[in-house]
Amino acid sequence: MKDRKIALFCAIMLILAGTTVFAQPFPGFKELQDTMSDFTDNMAKSLPFNSTIGLNSSDAYIGQFLGMPPHFGAGISLGFVTTEGDSMGDLLDYFGISLPIDMGGYPLFGYTTEGRIGGFILPFDVGFKFGVLPVSVKSQDLKLDYLLTGFDVRYAVLEGKGLAPKISIGVGYNYLKGGLEKAVDTESTFIYPDPTNSGSNNTLTLKKPTVGIWWETSSLDFKAQISKSLAIITPFFGLGASVGFSKAGYGVEANIDDPSGQLDDALEFFRGIGITDMDVNGFSYEDSFNGWSFRAFGGLSLNLTVLKIDLTGLYNFGDSRYGFNLGARIQI
């Protein structure tokens, strides 16, 4: 469990900043919002690719369920895909944080339990996946949420008889939702110019703020795959296209107070410099992205009787992001 939390921290990194974020006076506040807005924008664009973890097993088609023996399988899949690097790098730089390894992007980890069952009459199979990770760490006032689910239906253009490979085309649906929230047990302040006294400053206080970041996507996925069993290994390759409907955002919940008694003027000042989503309860921002992403995937499986171990690489065209997936399943 600890390793999974650390992995998600590497993807988000916001929580690692802790109270440092809120200790910065204005204009650090505006810089922070601009940096996080860039991050959420790029996060939203990367989500359709992130949701393709799972259902990438080596066999392009597993056979009929109403056969002898009936064909079906179940297992688990673990992996990561990289998010866009520049905006995350800016966020890390703002917090003075660096990762020990430059991966050309930052890894967003995921896992699923999954299964696949052969069809009947027509040469098709159906796959489904599900992964959930709700975590609450009371000692750190920390909450993590992760949900990935989906399914696909594949039709075998070639069933792999004789020397021929298996070739299938398919369509599926993926849903990914996640979030990370941390309570900061301090009072934090921002300094802003006194609107009634030129040259003077007032102080805005955020009492015990809670920082949150969230993301969500739904995507319709199309893919084609080819595979061929060779003794105890099965190499495979495929192409995929996803149209996604995504959003990502961040928020800070806090009781905002102005000891000078000019809270309305303070909020008006911050709105005037572009922070339009701020009120007495905090501030937030959300961005959305609807569009296509295109990828290649491939690898091989090690076939040990009914146990199959898959190693899959994924590559997203356009922004050169990539991922890896390790799976193990029992398949008949």
Secondary structure as the mmCIF struct_conf table of DSSP 4:
data_model
#
loop_
_struct_conf.conf_type_id
_struct_conf.id
_struct_conf.beg_label_comp_id
_struct_conf.beg_label_asym_id
_struct_conf.beg_label_seq_id
_struct_conf.end_label_comp_id
_struct_conf.end_label_asym_id
_struct_conf.end_label_seq_id
HELX_RH_AL_P HELX_RH_AL_P1 LYS A 2 ILE A 12
HELX_RH_AL_P HELX_RH_AL_P2 LEU A 14 ALA A 17
TURN_TY1_P TURN_TY1_P1 GLY A 18 THR A 19
HELX_RH_AL_P HELX_RH_AL_P3 THR A 20 ALA A 23
HELX_LH_PP_P HELX_LH_PP_P1 GLN A 24 PRO A 25
TURN_TY1_P TURN_TY1_P2 PHE A 26 PRO A 27
HELX_RH_AL_P HELX_RH_AL_P4 GLY A 28 ASN A 50
TURN_TY1_P TURN_TY1_P3 SER A 51 THR A 52
BEND BEND1 GLY A 54 GLY A 54
BEND BEND2 SER A 58 SER A 58
BEND BEND3 ALA A 60 ALA A 60
STRN STRN1 GLN A 64 GLN A 64
BEND BEND4 PHE A 65 PRO A 69
HELX_LH_PP_P HELX_LH_PP_P2 PRO A 70 HIS A 71
STRN STRN2 PHE A 72 THR A 83
HELX_LH_PP_P HELX_LH_PP_P3 GLU A 84 GLU A 84
HELX_RH_AL_P HELX_RH_AL_P5 GLY A 85 PHE A 95
TURN_TY1_P TURN_TY1_P4 GLY A 96 GLY A 96
BEND BEND5 PRO A 100 ILE A 101
BEND BEND6 GLY A 104 GLY A 105
STRN STRN3 TYR A 106 GLY A 118
STRN STRN4 GLY A 119 GLY A 119
BEND BEND7 PHE A 120 PRO A 123
STRN STRN5 PHE A 124 VAL A 132
STRN STRN6 VAL A 135 VAL A 137
HELX_RH_3T_P HELX_RH_3T_P1 LYS A 138 GLN A 140
TURN_TY1_P TURN_TY1_P5 ASP A 141 ASP A 141
STRN STRN7 LEU A 142 GLU A 159
TURN_TY1_P TURN_TY1_P6 GLY A 162 LEU A 163
HELX_LH_PP_P HELX_LH_PP_P4 ALA A 164 PRO A 165
STRN STRN8 LYS A 166 ALA A 183
BEND BEND8 THR A 186 THR A 186
STRN STRN9 GLU A 187 PRO A 193
TURN_TY1_P TURN_TY1_P7 PRO A 195 THR A 196
BEND BEND9 ASN A 197 ASN A 197
TURN_TY1_P TURN_TY1_P8 SER A 198 GLY A 199
STRN STRN10 ASN A 201 SER A 227
STRN STRN11 LEU A 230 LEU A 230
TURN_TY1_P TURN_TY1_P9 ALA A 231 ILE A 232
STRN STRN12 ILE A 233 ASP A 257
TURN_TY1_P TURN_TY1_P10 PRO A 259 SER A 260
BEND BEND10 GLY A 261 GLY A 261
HELX_RH_AL_P HELX_RH_AL_P6 LEU A 263 GLY A 272
TURN_TY1_P TURN_TY1_P11 ILE A 273 GLY A 274
TURN_TY1_P TURN_TY1_P12 THR A 276 ASP A 277
STRN STRN13 MET A 278 ASP A 279
TURN_TY1_P TURN_TY1_P13 VAL A 280 ASN A 281
STRN STRN14 GLY A 282 LEU A 304
TURN_TY1_P TURN_TY1_P14 THR A 305 VAL A 306
STRN STRN15 LEU A 307 ASN A 316
TURN_TY1_P TURN_TY1_P15 PHE A 317 SER A 320
STRN STRN16 ARG A 321 GLN A 331
#
